[in-house]
């Protein structure tokens, strides 16, 4: 499902994302997906009546999305730092 990134010569001196690894790519994609889910859930909850029967379900889904986001943010930062450390200075 995840494609391996092919680097070109012009990417040699580029940013961390151009030197990204499949692990970092996967975590970043999960972060984007969970952020979109969180945004949708928060938007729905903001307009939902306090006693709406769906509110508990939406709040539970929001908690799950937030914990899933946390699960990917920490390793993404660790992998980002690892990739950055491997990059040449300059």
N, C-alpha and C positions, 0 to 999 in steps of 0.2 A: 504494500500500500504506500509506503514511503519510498520516494525515489532518492537514489544516491546523487548527491550534488557533484557535478563535474566542474572543476575549476579551469578557467582559461588563464592565459598569461596576464591579461589585463586585470584579473582579480588578485594576482599575487600581492599587490601592495594595497589592497582595499580594506574594507572594514571587517569587523568580527563576523557579520552576517554573510559576507562573501566567502569567508573561510569556515562557515558553519558546518557542523557535523549532523548526521542523521538524528542523533539524540537531541541536539539542540533544536533542530527543525521540528521534531515531533512535539517537544515541550512547548515551543512557541505556537504551533498550530492549535494545540489543546488550550493554551491560554486565550487565544483569539476566540475559539469556539465557546469556552466557558464564559468569557467576558460578554459575548453576545447573548448567551442564555441568561446571565445575571441581569443584564440591561433590560431584557424583555420581561423577566419576572418582576423586577423592581417597578417597571412602568405599569404592569398589570396590577400589582399590589397597591400602588399609589391611587388608582382610580376605583379599586374594589371597596365595597362597603365593609365596614368592620366586622359585621356578622355574616358575611357571605359564606356559604357552605364550602366554597372552593378555596377559601383563604388558608386554611390549615395545610391543604395540599400544596399550594403555591409557596407558602413559607417553608415547608419541608423541602421542596425542590430547590428553593433558594439556598438553604443550608447545605444541601448536597453539592450544588454548583460551587458555592464558596469553598467548601472543603476540597473539592476536586481541583479548583483553581490553586489553592494553597499547595496541593500535592504536586503540581507542575511548576509553580513559580520557584520554589526553593531549588529543585534540581536544575532548572533552566539557568538560574544565577550561578550555580556551581559549575555547570558546563560552559557557560559564557566566560567565566573567569579562567577555566582550563584552556579554552581556545585562545583567549587573549594572551595568556602566559606563553603559549607556543608561538605567537606572532613575533616576527623580528622587531626590534626597537627601531624607531625612526619614523 
